[in-house]
Amino acid sequence: MSLERVKKYFEKFGVKDSIMEFDVSSATVELAAKALGCEEARIAKTLSFLVDENPILIVTAGDVKIDNAKYKATFHTKAKMLKFEEVEPLIGHAVGGVCPFAVNDNVKIYLDESLKRFKTVFPACGSANSAIELTIPELEKYSSSLGWVDVCKYVSFE
């Protein structure tokens, strides 16, 4: 189970007990924000793509979407999200619980600049009903990201 994998991963950092589990789904930005009682923008959603047939994750703020031109300029290829059935085998977590922690060894992780405006954010922890509150420096450390990218644009929910 992915949640157990993430708990084990967080044991080495001493933050396993900071993982929150909910009685309701947190599988989408909207549901996670409702479960946590926070604004949707602070949900750190993790999107999965293929770049040169290799899986990557991009962690973004909950109120943004991928900007295809910025993505192509950064990764030199068109944004190609993983298909639903590809996510768990390639990443190590199922859709709804994808997070940048305890992923398969070959997965590269990037953090989007959209997260930097918050003191803390809430990424999932491997299941569709979990999250952890992390500062931006903690997210950098625990995600083992390769660095920051600017591949998103803000969207209006109006």
N, C-alpha and C positions, 0 to 999 in steps of 0.2 A: 504494500500500500504506500502510495506516495507521501501521505501525511507522516507516516512512521519514518520514512526515509529522511524527510526534512527534519523531524524531531531529532533523529540520531545525528544528522549533520549539525544542528544547532547546539547539541550537547557540548561539542568541543569549544564553543564560544561562550558557554554558560548562559545562553538565552532561551533554551528550550521551553522553559516555563512561561515565557512571554508570548508564546503562540496562543491565539484565541481560537476557540472552536464554537461554532454557532449551531443552534437548533434549526436554523433556517438556511437556505442557500445563499451563498455569496459568490456565485459563479459568474455574475456579470457585474459591471461597474455599478449599475443602478442597485442591484440586490446587495452588493457589498457595502455601498454607502448607507443603505437602509439598515443593514445589520449592525454597522458600526456607529451609526448616528453622526456621520460626517458628510462633508460635501463630496460630490462625485469626483471632482478634480484631484482630490487627495488619494484616490485609489490608484495604486501603482499597477497598472495592467501590463501583463507580459504577453507580447505578440511573437508568434513563431513564423519564421521565414526560411527559405532556402536561398543560399548564395553559392553559386558554383557547386550545386548538389550537396552542400554542407549546411546543417541546421544552425540557425542563429536565433537568439532571443533579443528583443528590444523592449526594455521596460520604459513605459511612458506614463504621463499623467492621465487621469481618467477622462479629461475633457478635451483630448486632442485626437487627431487621426493622422495616419501616415500621409505625408506629402510626397507624391510619387516623384516629382522632380528632385526634391532634396534627397530622397532615398537613392535614386539613380546616381546622383552626383557623389554620394558618399560610398555606395557599394558597387558602383559601375555595372549595375544590372537592374532590370525591372523588379519591382516589389512583387514577390511571389509567396503568398502565405501558404503554410502547410495545409494540406487537406485534413479534415477532421480525423480520418483514420490513420494519418501519418504522425500526428502529434505525439501520442503516448509512446510508440516505439522509438521515434527519433529523439524526443526530448527527455522522456522519463516520467512525465506527468500527463494526465489526461486533461482535455479541454475543460475549463471551469476551475482547474486548480493549478494551471501552469504558473510557475514562478521561477525566479533565477537562482534557486537554491537546490543543491543535491540533484543536479541534472546529469544526463549522460556525459561521459568524458569528452566527446568530440563537439559539444555544443559551445559556441562562442556567445558571450553575453555583452550587450551594450546598454548603456543608460541614456535616455533622451533628455536633452536640456530642459524640457518642459517640467521636469521634476524639481529642478533647482530652486524654484520660487517658494517651496514649502520647507518648514522646519522638520516635519515628519510626514511620512507617507505610509500607506498600508498595502503591501503586496500580499498575495495569497501564499499559502504554505503547503501546496501539493494536493489540496482537496477542494471541493466545491463548497466547503463551509468552514474555511479557516482563513486567518490573516495574522499578521504581526505588524506592530507599529515600530518603524525604524526612522532614525534620523538619516539625512542624506549621507553623511560619512559612514554610518553603519551599513546602509544599503550598498555603498561602494565596496566596503570591506567584505560583507557576507555574500555578495553576489559574485565576487571574483570577476567583475566586469573587465573588459578590455579598454574601457574608457567611455567618454561622453560623445554622443553624436547629436546632430540637430536635423532630425528627419521628419518632424511633425508640423502640423498646422492646427491652430485652434478652431474649434467648431462651435457653432451656436446651437444650444438645445431649445431655442425658442420655437 
